[in-house]
């Protein structure tokens, strides 16, 4: 019927025929596909992802071809056949690992991959299903390789191989092509959750398989490092660069030309940071040894948004920076005029019309002609406002601080409002870059003025003007306006970078105002609650680390003069707020914080270690006959953001450690362990504490994986007689008193809320106590636990259950030890702590030393 209708009424050229379209007609359709009216012509590469094409047979050419990129591993085949073969491989893996708890994460990820493949077979939207499949492949690879150090090599290899095959299928030119696939893989690799993003094994696998767009990844990793504020990303980059450019210089996957921005950022951090990350200087030096200094990427000039902050600081502090004649007078006139407009009625601070007229006036005076003149205007305005504050302080009465502050705010608040309006209205509404560059420049200028003022005035330095400018500008930029909401994360980044530059160790006279800024409710809320995906957490953690590092020398030597005491108390209050409102933040970053807090700061460390997730209900540690072994929570690993494995340096020491954990070789490892940890002979500074902490954490987590791979759980018998316990027992016996105290503290730092780390390290401490060959070791273990319990609450849950087990379990014969009865006051202290732990010490025969409820 249709053909008859066509023959009667349609012209010959477009008449429908049996057998489909002719080649000439197909050419017309292809022309429409490539040339859409009003748009640029599309190339074959652009249209390839949208055209259904036959793909792939996934039978391997041989095990060595899995990660090669030089040739295609995919012959032609129907799409359904390809997916069927992939599904077959996935099903085989699921069946092989289904009944093995140690492979549960991998097994779950394979179930997700199977569902995605089946969905892709049924879904007509090829692009959407392909993007979902890519995302699940990347995330599955990252998640499955998080804790697999003790898994059999053939299982790991097979797990990686399946994911790589799926992605290689999509990478084939007859499917979605290498460019599209690599772009999506790199995007999902850098935009995933923080706890997955820095998995070196996953990144290494994808790079070696040729599935990563390296220039794209280079830029993303540089941004993630955030000028050193994100120390997790910095540690990851410090590990990634040596892997490809030092240890495997002959590799064909990565060269220095592929990661120029990352190298440049690491060099900047190594040379311009007072305390660069551990091992970074060695990495940069090794890179330099293989390059001509004129071509080494790390020696290029810095760039990025933060460079505007540094330029602002340098401009203020430059000795040869003269302003054009009359600029000071113009600035003074304009600033006074704006202050008058701000305080006038009816226009006031919110008048858009008044602001527009003032901007016109700035134009008339030539201020907005160039970036240089705008920068000079802000610098001079800042200096004029600060000088006005000093005049008010000199002329004002010290008794009436309220009046004095009101006078100062009369000048400062209009200036802050002007900055906020200029940032808000600079550039196009959709152009965030111009706004952020201006804000960075202004923050750099104010920071430069502060540092210069701090140096010149010394003891007469006033925090007030700078504190007011920073906090009021922050509040202005956090107003609920769409144009400001779109740049909120960049505002937070700029502020964190500026506050890091102005940290107490750099400007001690500003430390109280600095602490007030980082503890302001709006700042904490924006950093830890409002900003999505916990993007602000790492930056805020760096600011707290800056604070701890400044306090450390005073606290270590107990030099708590009144000013330091105030700062210390303020720090404790901030930690209390975080413990109450953001306990997960303290849980995630506890390792990095404890790494820089001196060992004798027991109360501060307890506040951090007492944090537990809000969705968890802690079992009462005082419950009679509490069986910790059967708690469900102890099977879960806690999230630790710090990549502590990268802190184990030098590289040869890390290799020897891994070798010993696997084979108990080299035999000299244990005898040389102390010398690797010791850095000097000066009392109190003999040991590399960060290395000690990293070693304990790494060996402990490896031990947990080793035990689980045998389908066991950590307890007093399963933790014994292993390479991991050999290391801990060697440290206990071989170290001197100082070193042993630091080692036991590193272990006690993991006694937190119920989780696998708490359970393992609790068992470890009790095992070391039971197996100790001298009472001095047992006394020191008791001291480490006891000193954390005699301070004010809160006390970490893991600390309590460990100490209760020690004094209640008769097998440890705790009350028989001489150090418990060495002095009446010591004995009373133990009895008091025992009572507080709901244990009543009864009259016991000396030979039993039993503790009963």
JOLINNOR-V715836 format. One record per residue. N is the residue number from 0. PHI is phi in radians with two decimals (none if undefined). Layout:
# JOLINNOR-V715836
N:PHI / N:PHI
This chain:
# JOLINNOR-V715836
0:none / 1:-1.14 / 2:-1.15 / 3:-1.10 / 4:-1.06 / 5:-1.09 / 6:-1.13 / 7:-1.36 / 8:-2.06 / 9:-1.65 / 10:-1.08 / 11:-1.01 / 12:-1.12 / 13:-2.07 / 14:-1.27 / 15:-1.27 / 16:-2.19 / 17:-1.22 / 18:1.78 / 19:1.58 / 20:-1.40 / 21:-1.42 / 22:-0.99 / 23:-1.14 / 24:-1.18 / 25:-1.08 / 26:-1.09 / 27:-1.11 / 28:-1.05 / 29:-1.14 / 30:-1.11 / 31:-1.11 / 32:-1.18 / 33:-1.64 / 34:-2.16 / 35:-1.62 / 36:-0.97 / 37:1.58 / 38:-2.21 / 39:-1.13 / 40:-1.05 / 41:-1.65 / 42:-1.51 / 43:-1.04 / 44:-1.13 / 45:-1.21 / 46:-1.56 / 47:-0.97 / 48:-1.11 / 49:-1.65 / 50:-1.87 / 51:-1.18 / 52:-2.33 / 53:-1.25 / 54:-2.31 / 55:-1.21 / 56:-1.91 / 57:-1.74 / 58:-1.15 / 59:-1.23 / 60:-1.43 / 61:2.58 / 62:-1.09 / 63:-1.35 / 64:-1.58 / 65:-0.99 / 66:-1.88 / 67:-1.40 / 68:-2.10 / 69:-1.36 / 70:-2.46 / 71:-1.30 / 72:-1.80 / 73:-2.08 / 74:-1.43 / 75:-1.19 / 76:-3.00 / 77:-1.31 / 78:-0.98 / 79:-1.08 / 80:-1.15 / 81:-1.04 / 82:-1.14 / 83:-1.07 / 84:-1.16 / 85:-1.08 / 86:-1.09 / 87:-1.07 / 88:-1.15 / 89:-1.12 / 90:-1.06 / 91:-1.04 / 92:-1.14 / 93:-1.06 / 94:-1.18 / 95:-1.21 / 96:-1.93 / 97:-1.08 / 98:-1.77 / 99:-2.00 / 100:-0.99 / 101:-1.17 / 102:-1.85 / 103:-1.08 / 104:-1.14 / 105:-1.05 / 106:-1.08 / 107:-1.08 / 108:-1.13 / 109:-1.19 / 110:-1.07 / 111:-1.12 / 112:-1.10 / 113:-1.04 / 114:-1.10 / 115:-1.15 / 116:-1.13 / 117:-1.14 / 118:-1.14 / 119:-1.11 / 120:-1.17 / 121:-1.65 / 122:-1.48 / 123:-1.38 / 124:-1.41 / 125:-1.11 / 126:-1.12 / 127:-1.10 / 128:-1.17 / 129:-1.16 / 130:-1.14 / 131:-1.10 / 132:-1.10 / 133:-1.06 / 134:-1.05 / 135:-1.19 / 136:-1.13 / 137:-1.13 / 138:-1.17 / 139:-1.12 / 140:-1.12 / 141:-1.13 / 142:-1.18 / 143:-1.25 / 144:-1.77 / 145:-1.25 / 146:-2.38 / 147:-2.16 / 148:-1.07 / 149:-1.84 / 150:-1.28 / 151:-1.01 / 152:-1.08 / 153:-1.19 / 154:-1.22 / 155:-1.05 / 156:-1.07 / 157:-1.17 / 158:-1.07 / 159:-1.10 / 160:-1.03 / 161:-1.10 / 162:-1.13 / 163:-1.13 / 164:-1.11 / 165:-1.07 / 166:-1.19 / 167:-1.12 / 168:-1.02 / 169:-1.24 / 170:-1.35 / 171:-1.03 / 172:-1.00 / 173:-1.44 / 174:-1.87 / 175:-1.89 / 176:1.52 / 177:-1.17 / 178:-1.09 / 179:-1.14 / 180:-1.11 / 181:-1.11 / 182:-1.10 / 183:-1.21 / 184:-1.03 / 185:-1.14 / 186:-1.06 / 187:-1.22 / 188:-1.17 / 189:-1.78 / 190:-1.92 / 191:-1.43 / 192:-1.11 / 193:-1.03 / 194:-1.27 / 195:-1.83 / 196:-1.09 / 197:-1.85 / 198:-1.58 / 199:-1.11 / 200:-1.08 / 201:-1.15 / 202:-1.09 / 203:-1.03 / 204:-1.06 / 205:-1.20 / 206:-1.15 / 207:-1.15 / 208:-1.46 / 209:1.22 / 210:-1.89 / 211:-2.03 / 212:-1.41 / 213:-1.11 / 214:-1.04 / 215:-1.13 / 216:-1.18 / 217:-1.05 / 218:-1.11 / 219:-1.12 / 220:-1.16 / 221:-1.10 / 222:-1.15 / 223:-1.13 / 224:-1.15 / 225:0.91 / 226:0.98 / 227:1.60 / 228:-1.24 / 229:-1.64 / 230:-1.21 / 231:-1.16 / 232:-1.14 / 233:-1.11 / 234:-1.08 / 235:-1.12 / 236:-1.10 / 237:-1.12 / 238:-1.57 / 239:-1.20 / 240:-1.04 / 241:-1.08 / 242:-0.98 / 243:-1.71 / 244:-1.84 / 245:-2.14 / 246:-1.21 / 247:-2.26 / 248:-1.13 / 249:-1.54 / 250:-1.13 / 251:-1.68 / 252:-1.60 / 253:-2.37 / 254:-2.18 / 255:-1.04 / 256:-1.19 / 257:-1.45 / 258:-2.23 / 259:-1.15 / 260:-1.21 / 261:-1.12 / 262:-1.07 / 263:-1.05 / 264:-1.14 / 265:-1.11 / 266:-1.11 / 267:-1.05 / 268:-1.18 / 269:-1.21 / 270:-1.72 / 271:-1.95 / 272:-1.80 / 273:-1.09 / 274:-2.19 / 275:-1.15 / 276:-0.97 / 277:-0.99 / 278:1.49 / 279:-1.16 / 280:-1.06 / 281:-1.14 / 282:-1.08 / 283:-1.13 / 284:-1.13 / 285:-1.14 / 286:-1.12 / 287:-1.10 / 288:-1.06 / 289:-1.83 / 290:-2.38 / 291:-1.26 / 292:-1.04 / 293:-1.37 / 294:-1.95 / 295:-1.15 / 296:-1.03 / 297:-1.14 / 298:-1.64 / 299:-1.33 / 300:-1.17 / 301:-1.17 / 302:-2.59 / 303:1.73 / 304:-1.01 / 305:-1.18 / 306:-1.09 / 307:-1.18 / 308:-1.13 / 309:-1.14 / 310:-1.11 / 311:-1.08 / 312:-1.12 / 313:-1.09 / 314:-1.13 / 315:-1.18 / 316:-1.56 / 317:-1.20 / 318:-1.44 / 319:-1.97 / 320:-2.25 / 321:-1.65 / 322:-1.50 / 323:-1.03 / 324:-1.00 / 325:1.50 / 326:-1.18 / 327:-1.06 / 328:-1.13 / 329:-1.05 / 330:-1.09 / 331:-1.08 / 332:-1.11 / 333:-1.12 / 334:-1.12 / 335:-1.09 / 336:-1.09 / 337:-1.15 / 338:-1.07 / 339:-1.11 / 340:-1.09 / 341:-1.04 / 342:-1.61 / 343:-1.44 / 344:-2.11 / 345:-1.59 / 346:-1.16 / 347:1.17 / 348:-1.23 / 349:-1.73 / 350:-1.41 / 351:-1.19 / 352:-1.10 / 353:-1.08 / 354:-1.13 / 355:-1.06 / 356:-1.14 / 357:-1.21 / 358:-1.07 / 359:-1.05 / 360:-1.13 / 361:-1.09 / 362:-1.11 / 363:-1.02 / 364:-1.45 / 365:1.38 / 366:-1.18 / 367:-1.64 / 368:-1.16 / 369:-2.37 / 370:-1.09 / 371:-1.09 / 372:-1.19 / 373:-1.09 / 374:-1.08 / 375:-1.09 / 376:-1.06 / 377:-1.15 / 378:-1.12 / 379:-1.14 / 380:-1.10 / 381:-1.06 / 382:-1.13 / 383:-1.14 / 384:-1.13 / 385:-1.14 / 386:-1.09 / 387:-1.10 / 388:-1.14 / 389:-1.08 / 390:-1.12 / 391:-1.10 / 392:-1.15 / 393:-1.16 / 394:-1.45 / 395:-1.36 / 396:-1.69 / 397:-1.18 / 398:-1.34 / 399:-1.97 / 400:-1.21 / 401:-1.12 / 402:-1.11 / 403:-1.07 / 404:-1.12 / 405:-1.05 / 406:-1.09 / 407:-1.16 / 408:-1.15 / 409:-1.04 / 410:-1.61 / 411:-1.25 / 412:-1.11 / 413:-1.07 / 414:-1.10 / 415:-1.08 / 416:-1.08 / 417:-1.12 / 418:-1.03 / 419:-1.07 / 420:-1.18 / 421:-1.15 / 422:-1.12 / 423:-1.10 / 424:-1.75 / 425:-1.29 / 426:1.15 / 427:-1.32 / 428:-1.05 / 429:-1.60 / 430:-1.68 / 431:-1.31 / 432:-1.05 / 433:-1.05 / 434:-1.12 / 435:-1.20 / 436:-1.08 / 437:-1.14 / 438:-1.07 / 439:-1.06 / 440:-1.10 / 441:-1.13 / 442:-1.07 / 443:-1.12 / 444:-1.14 / 445:-1.11 / 446:-1.12 / 447:-1.10 / 448:-1.08 / 449:-1.11 / 450:-1.10 / 451:-1.16 / 452:-1.08 / 453:-1.10 / 454:-1.23 / 455:-1.33 / 456:-1.62 / 457:0.88 / 458:-1.17 / 459:-1.60 / 460:-1.08 / 461:-1.95 / 462:-1.37 / 463:-0.90 / 464:-1.09 / 465:-1.25 / 466:-1.06 / 467:-1.13 / 468:-1.09 / 469:-1.11 / 470:-1.28 / 471:-1.20 / 472:-1.16 / 473:-1.09 / 474:-1.14 / 475:-1.07 / 476:-1.36 / 477:-1.75 / 478:-1.08 / 479:-1.33 / 480:-2.10 / 481:-0.93 / 482:-1.14 / 483:-1.47 / 484:-1.11 / 485:-1.20 / 486:-1.92 / 487:-1.06 / 488:-1.12 / 489:-1.16 / 490:-1.11 / 491:-1.07 / 492:-1.07 / 493:-1.09 / 494:-1.14 / 495:-1.10 / 496:-1.14 / 497:-1.13 / 498:-1.16 / 499:-1.16 / 500:-1.11 / 501:-1.65 / 502:-0.97 / 503:-0.93 / 504:-1.20 / 505:-1.68 / 506:-2.45 / 507:-1.08 / 508:-1.21 / 509:-1.80 / 510:-1.13 / 511:-1.16 / 512:-1.12 / 513:-1.07 / 514:-1.12 / 515:-1.14 / 516:-1.16 / 517:-1.29 / 518:-1.79 / 519:-1.11 / 520:-1.02 / 521:-1.23 / 522:-1.15 / 523:-1.07 / 524:-1.06 / 525:-1.15 / 526:-1.24 / 527:-1.89 / 528:-2.09 / 529:-1.37 / 530:-1.12 / 531:-1.24 / 532:1.03 / 533:0.97 / 534:-1.17 / 535:-1.55 / 536:-1.11 / 537:-1.14 / 538:-1.17 / 539:-1.19 / 540:-1.05 / 541:-1.12 / 542:-1.13 / 543:-1.13 / 544:-1.11 / 545:-1.00 / 546:-1.18 / 547:-1.08 / 548:-1.12 / 549:-1.21 / 550:-1.27 / 551:-0.91 / 552:-1.05 / 553:-1.15 / 554:-1.23 / 555:-1.09 / 556:-1.73 / 557:0.98 / 558:-1.62 / 559:-1.74 / 560:-1.18 / 561:-0.98 / 562:-1.05 / 563:-1.22 / 564:-1.03 / 565:-1.09 / 566:-1.14 / 567:-1.11 / 568:-1.11 / 569:-1.09 / 570:-1.13 / 571:-1.07 / 572:-1.14 / 573:-1.08 / 574:-1.12 / 575:-1.13 / 576:-1.08 / 577:-1.13 / 578:-1.09 / 579:-1.39 / 580:-1.75 / 581:-2.35 / 582:-1.09 / 583:-1.09 / 584:-1.09 / 585:-1.15 / 586:-1.07 / 587:-1.19 / 588:-1.90 / 589:-1.03 / 590:-1.11 / 591:-1.08 / 592:-1.20 / 593:-1.15 / 594:-1.16 / 595:-1.94 / 596:-1.46 / 597:-1.02 / 598:-1.02 / 599:-1.47 / 600:-1.54 / 601:-1.26 / 602:-1.09 / 603:-1.10 / 604:-1.21 / 605:-1.05 / 606:-1.05 / 607:-1.27 / 608:-1.33 / 609:-1.43 / 610:-1.16 / 611:-2.56 / 612:-0.99 / 613:-1.17 / 614:-1.50 / 615:-1.89 / 616:-1.85 / 617:-1.25 / 618:-1.13 / 619:-1.17 / 620:-1.14 / 621:-1.61 / 622:-1.10 / 623:-1.02 / 624:0.99 / 625:-1.11 / 626:-1.71 / 627:-1.15 / 628:-1.04 / 629:-1.72 / 630:-1.19 / 631:-1.12 / 632:-1.10 / 633:-1.28 / 634:-1.51 / 635:-1.70 / 636:-1.49 / 637:-1.33 / 638:-1.49 / 639:-2.10 / 640:-1.23 / 641:-1.13 / 642:-1.48 / 643:-1.14 / 644:-1.08 / 645:-1.29 / 646:-1.47 / 647:-1.51 / 648:-2.26 / 649:-1.27 / 650:-1.05 / 651:-1.15 / 652:-1.10 / 653:-1.10 / 654:-1.13 / 655:-1.12 / 656:-1.09 / 657:-1.08 / 658:-1.12 / 659:-1.16 / 660:-1.12 / 661:-1.57 / 662:-2.22 / 663:0.98 / 664:-2.49 / 665:-1.25 / 666:-1.17 / 667:-1.47 / 668:-1.04 / 669:-1.14 / 670:-1.20 / 671:-1.67 / 672:-1.07 / 673:-1.07 / 674:-1.15 / 675:-1.24 / 676:-1.58 / 677:-1.53 / 678:-2.05 / 679:-2.80 / 680:-1.87 / 681:-1.37 / 682:-0.98 / 683:1.51 / 684:-2.41 / 685:-1.29 / 686:-2.04 / 687:-1.43 / 688:-1.12 / 689:-1.01 / 690:-1.19 / 691:-1.06 / 692:-1.06 / 693:-1.14 / 694:-1.07 / 695:-1.08 / 696:-1.14 / 697:-1.17 / 698:-1.10 / 699:-1.10 / 700:-1.19 / 701:-1.15 / 702:-1.12 / 703:-1.06 / 704:-1.09 / 705:-1.10 / 706:-1.18 / 707:-1.16 / 708:-1.14 / 709:-1.67 / 710:1.04 / 711:-2.07 / 712:-2.13 / 713:-1.07 / 714:-2.70 / 715:-1.09 / 716:-1.60 / 717:-1.30 / 718:-1.43 / 719:-1.40 / 720:0.94 / 721:-2.35 / 722:-1.08 / 723:-1.14 / 724:-1.24 / 725:-0.97 / 726:-1.13 / 727:-1.16 / 728:-1.20 / 729:-1.10 / 730:-1.11 / 731:-1.11 / 732:-1.52 / 733:-1.43 / 734:-1.29 / 735:-1.35 / 736:-1.03 / 737:-1.12 / 738:-1.12 / 739:-1.14 / 740:-1.08 / 741:-1.15 / 742:-1.11 / 743:-1.14 / 744:-1.12 / 745:-1.07 / 746:-1.21 / 747:-1.12 / 748:-1.14 / 749:-1.75 / 750:-1.53 / 751:-2.14 / 752:-1.35 / 753:-1.04 / 754:-2.85 / 755:-1.15 / 756:-1.17 / 757:-1.01 / 758:-1.12 / 759:-1.11 / 760:-1.25 / 761:-1.15 / 762:-1.05 / 763:-1.10 / 764:-1.07 / 765:-1.15 / 766:-1.15 / 767:-1.09 / 768:-1.15 / 769:-1.17 / 770:-1.67 / 771:-1.06 / 772:-1.60 / 773:-2.42 / 774:-1.23 / 775:-1.08 / 776:-1.16 / 777:-1.11 / 778:-1.12 / 779:-1.25 / 780:-1.08 / 781:-1.08 / 782:-1.06 / 783:-1.05 / 784:-1.27 / 785:-1.16 / 786:-1.16 / 787:-1.45 / 788:-1.66 / 789:-1.49 / 790:-1.44 / 791:-1.07 / 792:-1.12 / 793:-1.45 / 794:-2.05 / 795:-1.04 / 796:-1.02 / 797:-1.11 / 798:-1.13 / 799:-1.12 / 800:-1.16 / 801:-1.21 / 802:-1.21 / 803:-1.08 / 804:-1.09 / 805:-1.12 / 806:-1.55 / 807:-1.64 / 808:-1.36 / 809:-1.12 / 810:-1.15 / 811:-1.53 / 812:0.86 / 813:-1.01 / 814:-1.35 / 815:-1.51 / 816:-1.29 / 817:-1.12 / 818:-1.16 / 819:-1.26 / 820:-2.00 / 821:-1.16 / 822:-2.68 / 823:-1.01 / 824:-1.17 / 825:-1.19 / 826:-1.10 / 827:-1.11 / 828:-1.08 / 829:-1.10 / 830:-1.13 / 831:-1.13 / 832:-1.15 / 833:-1.08 / 834:-1.12 / 835:-1.15 / 836:-1.61 / 837:1.09 / 838:-2.13 / 839:-1.83 / 840:-1.44 / 841:-1.69 / 842:-1.21 / 843:-2.20 / 844:-1.19 / 845:-1.05 / 846:-1.27 / 847:-1.69 / 848:0.97 / 849:-1.48 / 850:-2.10 / 851:-2.08 / 852:-1.33
